[in-house]
Amino acid sequence: MENSAVNEALITDLLTNYFNGIYNGDVPLLQSVFHPQAIIGFDIKGDTHFKTINQYLEGVKNRKSPHELGEEFKMKILSLDIINNTAVAKVQVPIFEFDYYDLLSLIVVDGKWVISNKLATKVN
């Protein structure tokens, strides 16, 4: 298997963990896919908000998960671009009656893919 196929598989696994972490409210799983210095940017109705990864995880910890609320799992990868040890993934995360789109920047740190930045917006 060529390196790009290996990287695509590794990133797909990481994004699956990202989705499962959000869906199940699994903070340790979510924490494992982010770099500890990751920044989260939100565009909510035209207002911009930023959170550290710890602030974001605290919010996940203190809310009911989509799974607990009986929501159907509909998250999916829309696109993935990999260049060397960096990548950008566009993903759809429909939760809590909203349709979120996340742009995730990924980078290899210590031989492991991690999310270094998340930009999120909702379309409804």
LINJOLIN-V677269 format. One record per pair of residues at least 24 apart in sequence whose C-alpha atoms are under 8 Angstrom apart, sorted by the first residue. I is the first residue (numbers start at 1). J is the second residue. D is the distance in whole Angstrom. If there is no record, write none. Layout:
<<I:J:D> <I:J:D>>
This chain:
<<4:82:8> <7:82:8> <8:82:8> <10:113:7> <11:113:7> <14:113:8> <14:114:8> <15:77:8> <19:75:6> <19:93:8> <22:60:7> <22:65:7> <22:66:8> <23:65:6> <23:66:5> <23:67:6> <23:73:7> <24:65:5> <24:66:7> <24:67:5> <24:68:7> <25:60:6> <25:61:7> <25:63:8> <25:64:7> <25:65:5> <25:66:8> <25:67:8> <26:61:8> <27:57:6> <27:60:7> <27:61:6> <30:57:8> <31:57:7> <33:113:8> <33:114:5> <33:115:6> <34:114:5> <34:115:5> <34:116:6> <35:114:6> <35:115:6> <35:116:5> <37:116:7> <38:115:7> <38:116:5> <38:117:5> <38:118:8> <39:116:7> <39:117:5> <39:118:7> <40:117:6> <40:118:5> <40:119:6> <40:120:8> <41:117:8> <41:118:6> <41:119:5> <41:120:6> <42:119:6> <42:120:5> <42:121:6> <43:119:8> <43:120:6> <43:121:5> <43:122:7> <44:121:6> <44:122:7> <45:122:8> <66:95:6> <66:96:7> <71:95:7> <71:96:8> <98:122:6> <98:123:7> <98:124:6> <99:123:6> <99:124:6>>
